[in-house]
Amino acid sequence: QNSQVVGRHWARERMKLSVLSFVIAAVVSSQPTVQASKYTPCPNSCSGNGKCTTPWSVCTCFNGFTGADCSMRTCPRGKAISDSASANDQAHHEAECSNRGSCNRNTGQCKCDTMFEGSACERFMCPNDCSGRGRCVSAKAMARLQDPGELRSSCTSTDICLDVDCNERDYGACMSTYTYETWEADNWYGCLCDAKYSGYDCSRRTCAKGDDPLTTGQNNEVQLLECHADFGTFTFSFDKKTTAPISVDASVSQVMDAINALSSLDGQQPKVAVSWTVGVDKACISSGNQIQVTFLQNFGDLPLLIPDGKLLGQTSGSEIPLITSQKVVTGNKESDVCSMHGTCDEDKGVCNCLNEWATSDGYGNAGTRGDCGFRESGTTSSCPGEPACLGKGVCSGPPNYRCECEQGRSGPDCALIDCPMGKSWHSFPTDDNTAHDLKECSGMGLCDRTSGQCECAEGFEGGACQYMTCANDCNGHGECLSMSTLAQNNRVNGVLTPFTYGTNPNDPLTWDSGKIFGCLCSEGYHGFQCELRSCPFGDDPHSQHQKNEVQQLSCLDSDDSGSFELTFRDQTATVSVTNTAADLESILNGLSTIESVSVTYTDPQIYVGAPSLEADSLQVCRDVGQQVDIEFLSPTGDVPEIIVTNTHSDIDGILSISTLQTGTKEFIECSGRGVCNTDTGLCQCFSGYGSSDGQGNVGTRDDCGYKVPYAFDSRS
């Protein structure tokens, strides 16, 4: 008889095990799994790319690897081209592939957006490789390559001498330019076009500039050089081109020949005239000779000739070798395209001169400059155009007969339509760490002067090409927002935490606030162009002795009427003072930012069905006060505190929320026990793990947070 009882007992147990096995099989088979070849303490033995740490069997990946089992590679990181600010005016933090590329987890290589290159997609590419007519340089290099003569009107002993007696000298002080060290200094590249080329990609040709011969009473630029030395050589630089070494014994003609040989000077020879102001026959003498240089073919306010006298010397130890330069007459003649008597054919680089106008010598006579500064016949008695200035400007009248064009029009007869201006994407700085001055089409488009419309480079849009667009328009899974708007949409722990970025339009460090755009992805998507599906997050079922977050609502109200509001991660619900704990639980679980909470009365004597309860005992607000505990089952971890608001001042007593217990559980992708398939947004669970309820039990969250019974225990 005893054996029959025992037999029936084991039969029932086997049936229970069969049912349990069926349930387990259903849970495991409902979710993709990553199979391990054999039992290991950590998932897949960390794929050989990490260290298995105790006591919870978690992989700590080696550098270059990531994922719960270290099976995936990380990609290089760079300063983000676009991201959300972490504080006011603080953005462009390091990000994988610089937020302008997607990471290939198999190879660890970034696949960059079409406009970017580099291992971390950190460099903005020069459009069309500058068409083979320029140099592709960074913003920092652009500053370094600026002509120092543009930045000063003199280079004197005050600049050169390092001590009072000028025994130590440094000509480099006159060759210095602005520095540029902002966030994009090393990774924002643009074209520095060769002479006679222009445009964001150096695809257009420039035309000759010249003086308008109808304007009078103007001056050529005159600069004065002073040389103290009796042996050695010196040089001059003009617009980044440097003369051959000039001897201290050089004659006037030799100095003039050396300067005239500079390719940075325009026009026909002679380009400058040179004379001494002291009656000597050589360029330098011990007591100092003054060399006057008059510019004959470059007009307007010109860069300074920058001297370099480091190879000069004095035979007498009491004399100091020194050469200086300064402007004495600032040129004020026009330097107009085609001398304002023609228009430029930017495809050929040739001036199309108005009727009866032709190329000049720079002084109203026939010449070879190609600038339309010579009137071939007749005299000028009216402004160009029929009617004058084409009705788009005002004629100045005699003797100049220049059209003062209305805004948006230009050219000798106001026929050309200007394109909109915007902060330039790439330009010479105007001060230390200050650049991006206004340019037509923002320097990232070509102007169609017949329509006044910009033809923007790929990836740029707006009337002035002032916006850098989002890749693939965020694939329809997010919003394309400016840096300033991204800052306003910043979130910390799921809570909207807005910052400002670029509110001061004069702050050069946030020049990109309204220009660079990035994706703010919709829920369930991530990636720089919202191209990746997100997977569920959850608690690691292997870690133990951790706690759920518990927050306590306290409410005292005397009249049993009215309501208040609770807000969690920017989602708000209205709660009536007469609602019960069960009502509150249902209300909170209805918020999209909360998956599951459990609400109970703090007083253990209060519960549904408890004996001797007063009429209002189950209300969340009572005239004697009430406290209820809100336990977060999902999301887990340290969640933000619920915000309670007495919106209509209905509550006349205490109304508060406090944290009783900070959540210490994880809230990580696939609960740290699977890898995310970003194509589907589904977790691929490691062997022995399946879908949970967020608390380690079997459930439907598809988060790998359930540890299947009877599987190997990695801690045993």
C-alpha positions as CSV (number, residue, x, y, z in Angstrom):
1,Q,0.0,0.0,0.0
2,N,2.8,2.4,0.9
3,S,4.5,1.7,-2.4
4,Q,1.2,2.5,-4.3
5,V,1.0,5.9,-2.4
6,V,4.6,6.7,-3.2
7,G,4.0,5.8,-6.9
8,R,1.0,8.0,-7.1
9,H,2.9,10.8,-5.5
10,W,5.8,10.6,-8.0
11,A,3.3,10.3,-10.9
12,R,1.8,13.6,-9.8
13,E,5.2,15.2,-9.5
14,R,6.3,14.0,-12.9
15,M,3.1,15.6,-14.3
16,K,3.9,18.9,-12.6
17,L,7.4,18.8,-14.0
18,S,6.0,18.1,-17.5
19,V,3.7,21.1,-17.2
20,L,6.5,23.3,-15.9
21,S,8.8,22.1,-18.7
22,F,6.1,23.0,-21.3
23,V,5.8,26.5,-19.8
24,I,9.5,27.0,-19.8
25,A,9.8,25.8,-23.3
26,A,7.1,28.2,-24.4
27,V,8.9,31.1,-22.7
28,V,12.3,30.3,-24.1
29,S,11.0,29.5,-27.6
30,S,9.0,32.8,-27.8
31,Q,12.3,34.8,-27.9
32,P,15.4,34.4,-30.1
33,T,18.4,33.1,-28.2
34,V,22.1,33.2,-28.6
35,Q,23.3,29.7,-28.0
36,A,26.5,29.0,-26.1
37,S,28.5,26.0,-27.1
38,K,28.9,25.0,-23.5
39,Y,28.3,26.2,-20.0
40,T,30.4,29.2,-19.0
41,P,30.1,31.5,-15.9
42,C,29.6,34.6,-18.1
43,P,27.7,34.8,-21.4
44,N,29.7,33.1,-24.1
45,S,32.8,33.4,-21.9
46,C,32.7,37.1,-22.8
47,S,33.6,36.0,-26.4
48,G,37.2,36.1,-25.4
49,N,37.0,39.9,-25.5
50,G,36.5,40.6,-21.9
51,K,36.8,39.6,-18.2
52,C,34.2,37.7,-16.4
53,T,33.6,39.4,-13.1
54,T,31.9,38.0,-9.9
55,P,29.6,37.6,-8.1
56,W,27.0,38.3,-10.7
57,S,28.8,36.8,-13.8
58,V,29.0,40.1,-15.7
59,C,31.4,40.7,-18.6
60,T,33.8,43.6,-18.4
61,C,34.8,44.1,-22.0
62,F,38.2,44.9,-23.1
63,N,38.8,48.2,-25.0
64,G,37.2,48.1,-28.4
65,F,34.4,45.7,-27.5
66,T,31.0,46.0,-26.1
67,G,27.7,44.1,-25.5
68,A,26.7,41.8,-22.6
69,D,28.9,39.1,-24.0
70,C,31.6,41.5,-25.5
71,S,30.8,40.1,-29.0
72,M,30.4,43.4,-30.6
73,R,33.0,46.0,-31.5
74,T,32.9,49.6,-30.6
75,C,33.7,52.3,-33.2
76,P,36.1,55.3,-32.9
77,R,34.7,58.4,-31.1
78,G,35.0,62.0,-32.0
79,K,33.4,65.3,-31.1
80,A,29.7,65.1,-32.0
81,I,28.8,67.2,-35.0
82,S,25.3,67.5,-33.5
83,D,24.0,66.5,-30.0
84,S,22.0,67.8,-27.1
85,A,23.7,70.2,-24.8
86,S,24.6,69.0,-21.3
87,A,24.6,72.5,-19.8
88,N,24.0,76.0,-21.1
89,D,26.2,76.4,-24.2
90,Q,28.0,73.1,-23.6
91,A,27.6,70.7,-26.5
92,H,29.6,68.6,-29.1
93,H,30.6,65.9,-26.6
94,E,32.5,62.8,-27.7
95,A,30.2,60.3,-29.5
96,E,30.7,57.2,-31.5
97,C,31.3,58.0,-35.1
98,S,30.8,61.7,-34.1
99,N,27.1,61.3,-34.5
100,R,27.6,61.5,-38.3
101,G,27.9,57.8,-39.0
102,S,26.7,54.3,-38.1
103,C,28.9,51.8,-36.3
104,N,29.4,48.4,-37.9
105,R,29.4,46.2,-34.8
106,N,31.2,43.3,-36.6
107,T,34.1,45.4,-37.9
108,G,34.3,48.3,-35.5
109,Q,34.3,50.7,-38.5
110,C,32.1,53.7,-39.0
111,K,30.0,54.1,-42.1
112,C,30.0,57.9,-42.5
113,D,27.4,60.3,-43.8
114,T,28.2,61.4,-47.3
115,M,29.7,64.7,-46.2
116,F,32.0,63.3,-43.5
117,E,35.1,61.2,-43.4
118,G,37.7,60.0,-41.0
119,S,37.8,56.9,-38.8
120,A,35.3,58.5,-36.5
121,C,33.5,60.5,-39.2
122,E,34.9,63.5,-37.5
123,R,35.9,65.5,-40.5
124,F,33.7,67.5,-42.8
125,M,34.9,66.8,-46.3
126,C,35.8,69.6,-48.7
127,P,33.1,69.6,-51.4
128,N,34.2,68.1,-54.7
129,D,37.8,68.0,-53.3
130,C,38.0,71.7,-54.1
131,S,37.8,70.9,-57.8
132,G,41.5,70.4,-57.9
133,R,41.9,74.2,-57.7
134,G,42.5,74.7,-54.0
135,R,43.7,73.3,-50.7
136,C,41.4,71.5,-48.3
137,V,42.3,72.9,-44.8
138,S,40.8,72.7,-41.3
139,A,39.4,75.8,-39.6
140,K,42.5,75.9,-37.4
141,A,44.8,75.8,-40.4
142,M,42.7,78.4,-42.1
143,A,43.6,80.8,-39.3
144,R,47.2,79.9,-39.5
145,L,47.2,80.5,-43.3
146,Q,45.7,84.0,-43.1
147,D,47.8,86.8,-44.5
148,P,49.3,88.6,-41.5
149,G,49.5,91.8,-43.5
150,E,45.7,91.9,-43.5
151,L,45.7,92.2,-39.7
152,R,48.1,95.1,-39.2
153,S,49.1,98.6,-40.5
154,S,52.6,98.6,-39.2
155,C,55.5,96.3,-38.1
156,T,57.8,98.5,-36.0
157,S,60.4,98.0,-33.3
158,T,57.6,97.9,-30.7
159,D,56.5,94.7,-32.3
160,I,59.9,93.2,-33.2
161,C,62.1,94.1,-30.2
162,L,61.9,91.8,-27.2
163,D,63.8,94.1,-24.8
164,V,64.3,97.8,-24.3
165,D,67.6,97.9,-26.1
166,C,66.3,95.6,-28.9
167,N,69.2,93.2,-28.5
168,E,66.7,90.4,-28.9
169,R,64.4,90.5,-31.9
170,D,61.5,88.4,-33.2
171,Y,60.0,89.2,-36.6
172,G,57.5,86.4,-36.0
173,A,55.5,88.8,-34.0
174,C,54.6,90.6,-37.2
175,M,53.8,87.3,-38.9
176,S,51.3,86.1,-36.3
177,T,47.7,85.5,-37.1
178,Y,44.6,84.8,-35.1
179,T,44.3,81.5,-33.3
180,Y,41.3,79.2,-33.7
181,E,40.7,76.5,-31.1
182,T,36.9,76.0,-30.9
183,W,35.1,72.7,-31.1
184,E,35.3,72.4,-34.9
185,A,38.9,73.7,-35.3
186,D,40.4,70.4,-36.1
187,N,37.6,68.7,-37.9
188,W,35.8,71.3,-40.0
189,Y,37.4,71.5,-43.4
190,G,36.9,73.8,-46.3
191,C,38.5,75.0,-49.5
192,L,41.2,77.6,-49.6
193,C,41.1,78.4,-53.3
194,D,44.1,79.0,-55.5
195,A,44.6,82.5,-57.0
196,K,41.9,83.3,-59.6
197,Y,39.4,80.8,-58.3
198,S,36.5,81.1,-55.9
199,G,33.4,79.4,-54.6
200,Y,32.8,76.8,-51.9
201,D,34.4,74.2,-54.1
202,C,36.8,76.5,-56.1
203,S,34.7,75.8,-59.2
204,R,34.3,79.4,-60.2
205,R,36.9,81.7,-61.7
206,T,37.5,85.2,-60.6
207,C,37.9,88.2,-62.8
208,A,40.3,91.2,-62.8
209,K,39.6,94.0,-60.4
210,G,40.5,97.6,-61.1
211,D,39.9,101.3,-60.4
212,D,36.9,103.1,-61.8
213,P,38.5,105.8,-64.1
214,L,35.5,108.1,-63.7
215,T,36.2,108.7,-60.0
216,T,39.0,111.2,-59.2
217,G,41.0,112.6,-56.3
218,Q,42.0,109.2,-55.0
219,N,45.3,107.8,-53.9
220,N,47.5,104.8,-54.5
221,E,48.7,102.9,-51.4
222,V,52.2,104.0,-50.1
223,Q,54.2,102.0,-47.6
224,L,57.4,103.0,-45.9
225,L,60.2,100.5,-45.1
226,E,63.2,101.5,-42.9
227,C,66.3,99.3,-42.9
228,H,69.2,99.6,-40.4
229,A,72.1,97.3,-41.3
230,D,75.3,97.1,-43.2
231,F,75.5,93.4,-44.1
232,G,73.1,90.5,-44.6
233,T,69.8,90.0,-46.5
234,F,66.1,90.6,-45.8
235,T,62.8,89.7,-47.4
236,F,59.2,91.1,-47.7
237,S,56.0,89.1,-47.8
238,F,52.8,90.4,-49.4
239,D,49.6,88.4,-49.4
240,K,51.4,85.2,-48.2
241,K,54.0,85.4,-51.0
242,T,57.6,86.2,-50.1
243,T,60.4,87.9,-52.2
244,A,63.7,86.3,-52.9
245,P,66.4,87.4,-50.4
246,I,67.4,91.1,-50.9
247,S,70.9,92.2,-50.1
248,V,71.5,95.3,-48.0
249,D,73.5,96.6,-51.0
250,A,70.6,96.2,-53.4
251,S,69.8,99.2,-55.6
252,V,66.4,100.8,-56.1
253,S,65.8,98.8,-59.3
254,Q,66.9,95.5,-57.6
255,V,64.5,96.1,-54.7
256,M,61.7,97.0,-57.2
257,D,62.4,93.9,-59.3
258,A,62.2,91.7,-56.2
259,I,58.8,93.1,-55.2
260,N,57.5,93.2,-58.7
261,A,58.2,89.5,-59.0
262,L,55.6,88.6,-56.4
263,S,52.8,86.6,-57.9
264,S,50.4,88.0,-55.3
265,L,50.5,91.4,-57.0
266,D,48.0,92.1,-59.7
267,G,48.1,93.9,-63.1
268,Q,50.8,94.7,-65.6
269,Q,54.4,95.7,-64.9
270,P,55.6,97.7,-63.2
271,K,53.4,96.8,-60.2
272,V,55.2,98.9,-57.7
273,A,57.5,101.9,-57.7
274,V,60.4,102.1,-55.3
275,S,62.4,105.1,-54.1
276,W,64.8,106.1,-51.3
277,T,64.0,109.0,-49.1
278,V,67.7,109.3,-48.1
279,G,70.4,110.1,-50.6
280,V,72.1,106.8,-50.7
281,D,72.7,104.1,-53.3
282,K,71.8,101.0,-51.4
283,A,68.8,99.6,-49.6
284,C,70.2,99.6,-46.0
285,I,72.7,101.6,-44.1
286,S,73.8,101.5,-40.5
287,S,72.0,104.7,-39.5
288,G,68.8,103.6,-41.5
289,N,67.5,104.1,-45.0
290,Q,63.8,104.7,-45.8
291,I,62.4,102.8,-48.7
292,Q,59.1,104.1,-50.1
293,V,57.0,101.5,-52.0
294,T,54.0,102.9,-54.1
295,F,51.6,100.2,-55.3
296,L,50.7,100.9,-59.0
297,Q,48.4,98.0,-59.9
298,N,46.8,96.8,-56.6
299,F,44.2,99.4,-55.5
300,G,42.3,100.1,-52.4
301,D,43.4,99.4,-48.8
302,L,46.1,96.8,-49.1
303,P,47.8,94.3,-46.8
304,L,51.1,95.4,-45.2
305,L,54.4,94.4,-46.6
306,I,55.8,92.2,-43.8
307,P,59.6,92.4,-43.3
308,D,61.9,89.7,-42.1
309,G,65.3,90.9,-41.1
310,K,66.6,88.0,-39.0
311,L,69.6,87.7,-41.4
312,L,70.6,91.4,-41.1
313,G,73.7,92.5,-39.2
314,Q,75.7,95.5,-38.1
315,T,79.5,95.6,-38.1
316,S,79.4,98.0,-35.2
317,G,78.4,96.4,-32.0
318,S,76.7,99.7,-30.9
319,E,74.2,99.5,-33.8
320,I,71.1,97.3,-33.9
321,P,70.2,95.6,-37.2
322,L,66.5,96.2,-37.9
323,I,64.0,96.5,-40.7
324,T,60.4,97.8,-40.2
325,S,57.4,98.7,-42.3
326,Q,54.3,100.9,-42.0
327,K,51.5,102.4,-44.1
328,V,51.9,106.1,-44.8
329,V,49.1,106.5,-47.4
330,T,46.2,104.1,-47.3
331,G,45.0,103.4,-50.8
332,N,41.4,104.6,-51.5
333,K,41.0,103.8,-55.1
334,E,38.3,101.3,-56.0
335,S,39.2,97.7,-56.5
336,D,36.0,96.7,-58.3
337,V,35.3,93.6,-60.3
338,C,35.8,94.6,-64.0
339,S,36.3,98.2,-62.8
340,M,32.5,98.5,-62.4
341,H,32.2,98.8,-66.2
342,G,31.6,95.1,-66.9
343,T,30.4,91.9,-65.4
344,C,32.4,88.7,-64.6
345,D,31.9,85.5,-66.6
346,E,32.7,83.2,-63.6
347,D,33.0,80.1,-65.9
348,K,35.8,81.7,-67.9
349,G,37.2,84.3,-65.5
350,V,36.8,87.0,-68.2
351,C,35.2,90.4,-67.9
352,N,32.3,91.1,-70.2
353,C,32.8,94.8,-70.6
354,L,30.0,97.3,-71.3
355,N,29.8,98.9,-74.7
356,E,32.7,101.1,-75.5
357,W,34.7,99.8,-72.5
358,A,37.8,97.6,-72.7
359,T,40.8,96.4,-70.7
360,S,43.0,99.1,-69.2
361,D,46.4,99.8,-67.7
362,G,44.8,100.7,-64.4
363,Y,44.8,104.4,-65.1
364,G,42.1,104.9,-67.8
365,N,44.3,104.0,-70.7
366,A,44.4,100.9,-72.9
367,G,46.2,98.1,-71.2
368,T,46.4,94.4,-70.5
369,R,44.8,94.1,-67.1
370,G,41.5,92.7,-68.4
371,D,39.4,95.0,-66.2
372,C,37.1,97.1,-68.4
373,G,38.8,100.3,-67.1
374,F,39.4,101.9,-70.5
375,R,36.8,103.8,-72.5
376,E,37.6,103.1,-76.1
377,S,35.6,106.1,-77.5
378,G,33.3,108.9,-76.6
379,T,32.7,110.3,-73.2
380,T,30.5,109.2,-70.4
381,S,27.3,111.3,-69.8
382,S,24.9,108.9,-68.2
383,C,24.8,105.8,-66.0
384,P,24.7,102.4,-67.7
385,G,21.3,100.8,-68.4
386,E,18.1,101.7,-70.1
387,P,16.5,103.3,-68.2
388,A,19.5,104.4,-66.1
389,C,20.5,101.7,-63.7
390,L,17.6,99.6,-65.1
391,G,15.3,101.4,-62.7
392,K,16.9,99.4,-59.9
393,G,19.1,102.1,-58.5
394,V,19.9,105.8,-58.5
395,C,22.4,107.4,-60.8
396,S,25.0,109.5,-59.1
397,G,25.3,111.9,-62.0
398,P,28.5,113.6,-63.2
399,P,31.4,113.1,-63.1
400,N,31.3,109.5,-61.8
401,Y,28.0,108.3,-63.2
402,R,27.8,105.3,-60.9
403,C,24.7,103.4,-60.1
404,E,23.8,103.3,-56.4
405,C,21.8,100.0,-56.6
406,E,18.8,99.2,-54.4
407,Q,19.3,96.5,-51.8
408,G,19.6,93.1,-53.3
409,R,21.0,94.5,-56.6
410,S,24.5,95.0,-57.8
411,G,26.7,95.4,-61.0
412,P,27.4,98.4,-63.1
413,D,23.8,98.7,-64.2
414,C,22.1,97.0,-61.2
415,A,21.3,94.0,-63.5
416,L,22.7,91.4,-61.1
417,I,20.6,90.0,-58.3
418,D,22.4,89.4,-55.0
419,C,21.9,86.1,-53.1
420,P,21.0,85.9,-49.4
421,M,23.8,86.2,-46.8
422,G,24.4,83.9,-43.9
423,K,27.0,83.0,-41.4
424,S,29.8,81.4,-43.3
425,W,30.6,77.7,-42.8
426,H,34.3,78.2,-43.4
427,S,36.2,81.5,-43.3
428,F,39.3,83.3,-42.1
429,P,38.8,84.4,-38.4
430,T,38.2,88.0,-37.5
431,D,39.6,87.6,-34.0
432,D,40.9,84.8,-31.8
433,N,38.3,82.0,-31.9
434,T,36.0,84.2,-33.9
435,A,35.0,83.3,-37.4
436,H,32.0,82.6,-39.6
437,D,31.4,86.2,-40.8
438,L,28.5,86.8,-43.2
439,K,28.9,85.5,-46.7
440,E,26.7,85.1,-49.8
441,C,25.1,81.7,-49.7
442,S,26.9,81.2,-46.4
443,G,30.0,80.2,-48.4
444,M,28.3,76.8,-49.1
445,G,26.5,77.5,-52.3
446,L,26.9,79.2,-55.7
447,C,24.8,82.3,-56.5
448,D,22.7,82.4,-59.6
449,R,22.8,86.1,-60.3
450,T,20.0,86.0,-62.8
451,S,17.6,84.8,-60.1
452,G,19.3,85.7,-56.8
453,Q,19.0,82.1,-55.6
454,C,21.7,80.0,-54.0
455,E,22.6,76.6,-55.4
456,C,23.5,74.8,-52.2
457,A,26.2,72.1,-51.8
458,E,24.9,68.6,-51.0
459,G,23.6,68.4,-47.4
460,F,22.8,72.1,-47.1
461,E,19.6,73.9,-47.5
462,G,17.9,77.2,-46.8
463,G,17.7,80.4,-48.8
464,A,21.3,81.2,-47.9
465,C,22.5,77.5,-47.6
466,Q,22.6,78.3,-43.9
467,Y,21.3,74.9,-42.6
468,M,23.1,71.6,-42.5
469,T,20.4,69.0,-42.8
470,C,19.8,65.7,-41.1
471,A,20.9,62.5,-42.9
472,N,17.9,60.9,-44.7
473,D,15.6,63.2,-42.8
474,C,15.9,61.0,-39.7
475,N,14.3,58.1,-41.8
476,G,10.9,59.3,-40.7
477,H,11.6,58.1,-37.1
478,G,12.4,61.5,-35.6
479,E,12.6,65.2,-35.8
480,C,15.4,67.2,-37.5
481,L,16.1,70.0,-35.1
482,S,18.8,72.7,-34.7
483,M,21.4,72.6,-32.0
484,S,19.5,75.3,-30.1
485,T,16.3,73.3,-30.2
486,L,18.0,70.0,-29.4
487,A,19.3,71.7,-26.2
488,Q,15.8,72.7,-25.3
489,N,14.7,69.0,-25.7
490,N,17.5,67.6,-23.6
491,R,16.5,64.9,-21.1
492,V,18.2,63.7,-17.9
493,N,17.0,60.3,-16.6
494,G,14.0,60.6,-18.9
495,V,13.0,64.0,-17.6
496,L,12.9,67.1,-19.9
497,T,15.9,69.2,-18.7
498,P,16.2,72.1,-21.2
499,F,19.3,74.0,-21.7
500,T,20.1,77.0,-23.9
501,Y,22.6,76.9,-26.7
502,G,23.5,80.0,-28.7
503,T,21.0,82.5,-27.1
504,N,23.8,85.1,-27.3
505,P,24.1,85.8,-31.1
506,N,27.5,87.4,-30.5
507,D,29.0,84.4,-28.8
508,P,31.5,83.0,-31.4
509,L,31.7,79.6,-29.7
510,T,28.0,78.8,-30.4
511,W,28.0,80.0,-34.0
512,D,26.3,76.7,-35.1
513,S,23.2,77.0,-32.8
514,G,20.8,77.6,-35.6
515,K,22.8,76.2,-38.4
516,I,23.7,72.5,-37.6
517,F,20.8,70.2,-37.3
518,G,20.5,66.7,-35.8
519,C,17.9,64.0,-35.2
520,L,15.8,63.8,-32.1
521,C,14.6,60.2,-32.4
522,S,11.1,59.0,-31.7
523,E,10.6,56.5,-28.9
524,G,11.9,53.1,-30.0
525,Y,14.6,54.4,-32.3
526,H,18.1,55.6,-32.0
527,G,21.2,56.3,-34.1
528,F,22.5,59.5,-35.7
529,Q,19.7,59.2,-38.3
530,C,17.2,57.2,-36.2
531,E,18.0,54.2,-38.3
532,L,18.3,51.7,-35.4
533,R,15.5,50.0,-33.5
534,S,15.8,50.1,-29.7
535,C,15.3,47.0,-27.6
536,P,13.7,46.6,-24.2
537,F,15.6,47.4,-21.0
538,G,15.4,45.5,-17.8
539,D,16.9,44.3,-14.6
540,D,19.7,41.7,-14.7
541,P,18.2,38.6,-13.1
542,H,21.6,37.4,-12.0
543,S,22.3,40.3,-9.6
544,Q,20.8,39.9,-6.2
545,H,20.2,41.9,-3.0
546,Q,19.0,44.9,-5.0
547,K,15.8,46.9,-4.4
548,N,13.0,48.5,-6.3
549,E,12.5,52.3,-6.0
550,V,9.8,53.2,-3.5
551,Q,8.3,56.7,-3.2
552,Q,5.8,57.8,-0.7
553,L,2.8,60.1,-1.3
554,S,1.6,62.0,1.8
555,C,-1.7,63.8,1.6
556,L,-3.8,65.6,4.3
557,D,-7.0,67.2,3.2
558,S,-10.0,68.2,5.4
559,D,-13.0,68.2,3.0
560,D,-12.8,65.1,0.8
561,S,-13.0,67.2,-2.3
562,G,-10.7,68.3,-5.1
563,S,-7.8,66.8,-6.9
564,F,-4.0,67.1,-7.5
565,E,-1.6,66.1,-10.3
566,L,1.3,63.7,-10.4
567,T,3.9,64.0,-13.1
568,F,6.5,61.3,-14.0
569,R,9.0,61.9,-16.8
570,D,6.8,64.7,-18.2
571,Q,3.6,62.7,-18.3
572,T,0.9,64.0,-16.0
573,A,-2.2,62.3,-14.4
574,T,-5.0,63.8,-12.3
575,V,-5.8,62.1,-8.9
576,S,-8.9,62.7,-6.9
577,V,-8.6,63.0,-3.1
578,T,-11.1,60.2,-2.8
579,N,-9.2,57.8,-5.1
580,T,-8.0,54.6,-3.4
581,A,-4.5,53.1,-3.6
582,A,-5.9,50.7,-6.2
583,D,-7.2,53.7,-8.2
584,L,-3.9,55.4,-7.9
585,E,-2.1,52.3,-9.1
586,S,-4.3,52.1,-12.1
587,I,-3.9,55.8,-12.9
588,L,-0.1,55.7,-12.7
589,N,0.1,52.5,-14.8
590,G,-1.8,54.4,-17.4
591,L,1.1,56.8,-17.9
592,S,3.2,55.9,-21.0
593,T,6.4,56.6,-19.0
594,I,5.5,54.0,-16.4
595,E,5.2,50.3,-17.2
596,S,4.2,49.0,-13.8
597,V,4.0,50.2,-10.2
598,S,2.4,48.7,-7.1
599,V,0.7,51.1,-4.7
600,T,0.0,50.1,-1.1
601,Y,-1.0,51.8,2.1
602,T,2.0,52.6,4.4
603,D,-0.1,51.7,7.4
604,P,-0.3,47.9,7.4
605,Q,-3.6,48.1,9.2
606,I,-5.2,49.7,6.2
607,Y,-6.2,47.4,3.4
608,V,-9.3,46.4,1.5
609,G,-11.4,44.2,3.8
610,A,-9.6,45.2,7.0
611,P,-11.8,45.3,10.0
612,S,-13.1,48.5,11.6
613,L,-12.1,50.8,8.8
614,E,-13.4,54.3,8.8
615,A,-15.4,55.5,5.8
616,D,-12.4,57.4,4.3
617,S,-9.7,55.0,5.3
618,L,-8.9,53.8,1.8
619,Q,-8.7,57.3,0.3
620,V,-5.3,58.6,-0.7
621,C,-6.1,61.9,1.1
622,R,-7.7,62.0,4.5
623,D,-8.4,64.7,7.1
624,V,-6.1,62.8,9.5
625,G,-3.5,62.3,6.8
626,Q,-2.7,59.4,4.6
627,Q,0.5,57.9,3.2
628,V,0.8,55.4,0.3
629,D,3.9,53.7,-1.0
630,I,4.5,53.6,-4.7
631,E,6.9,50.8,-5.7
632,F,8.4,50.9,-9.2
633,L,8.3,47.4,-10.8
634,S,9.3,48.8,-14.2
635,P,11.2,50.8,-15.0
636,T,13.7,49.7,-12.4
637,G,16.8,51.5,-11.1
638,D,17.1,55.0,-9.7
639,V,14.1,56.7,-11.3
640,P,13.3,60.4,-11.0
641,E,11.0,61.4,-8.2
642,I,7.3,61.9,-9.0
643,I,6.3,65.6,-9.1
644,V,3.2,66.4,-7.1
645,T,1.3,69.6,-7.9
646,N,-1.6,71.1,-6.0
647,T,-2.8,72.7,-9.3
648,H,-6.1,74.2,-8.1
649,S,-5.1,74.6,-4.5
650,D,-7.7,72.0,-3.6
651,I,-5.5,70.4,-0.9
652,D,-5.5,72.4,2.3
653,G,-3.0,70.3,4.2
654,I,0.1,68.3,3.5
655,L,0.8,67.2,-0.1
656,S,4.2,65.8,-0.9
657,I,6.3,63.0,-2.4
658,S,9.4,61.6,-0.9
659,T,11.8,58.8,-1.8
660,L,11.8,56.0,0.8
661,Q,14.1,53.7,-1.1
662,T,16.3,54.5,-4.0
663,G,16.2,51.9,-6.7
664,T,19.4,49.9,-7.0
665,K,18.4,47.4,-9.7
666,E,19.8,47.7,-13.2
667,F,17.8,49.0,-16.1
668,I,20.0,48.0,-19.0
669,E,19.5,46.8,-22.6
670,C,18.2,43.2,-22.8
671,S,18.7,43.1,-19.0
672,G,22.4,42.4,-19.7
673,R,21.5,38.8,-20.7
674,G,21.1,39.2,-24.4
675,V,22.1,41.3,-27.4
676,C,19.9,43.7,-29.3
677,N,19.0,43.2,-32.9
678,T,18.7,46.8,-34.0
679,D,17.1,45.8,-37.2
680,T,14.0,44.4,-35.4
681,G,14.2,45.9,-32.0
682,L,14.1,42.4,-30.4
683,C,16.5,41.1,-27.8
684,Q,18.4,37.9,-28.7
685,C,18.6,36.2,-25.3
686,F,21.6,34.1,-24.2
687,S,20.9,30.5,-23.5
688,G,18.9,30.0,-20.3
689,Y,17.2,33.4,-20.4
690,G,13.9,34.6,-21.6
691,S,11.2,37.2,-21.4
692,S,10.4,38.6,-17.9
693,D,7.8,40.7,-16.1
694,G,10.6,43.1,-15.1
695,Q,10.9,41.5,-11.7
696,G,12.7,38.3,-12.6
697,N,9.6,36.3,-13.2
698,V,8.3,34.9,-16.5
699,G,6.6,37.7,-18.4
700,T,6.0,39.3,-21.8
701,R,8.6,42.2,-21.8
702,D,10.9,40.4,-24.2
703,D,13.8,41.6,-22.2
704,C,15.9,38.5,-21.3
705,G,15.3,39.3,-17.7
706,Y,13.9,35.8,-16.7
707,K,16.3,33.1,-15.7
708,V,14.9,29.8,-16.9
709,P,14.7,27.2,-14.0
710,Y,16.8,24.1,-14.3
711,A,19.3,25.7,-16.6
712,F,22.9,25.9,-15.5
713,D,23.4,28.4,-12.7
714,S,26.5,30.3,-13.6
715,R,27.1,31.1,-9.9
716,S,27.1,27.4,-8.8
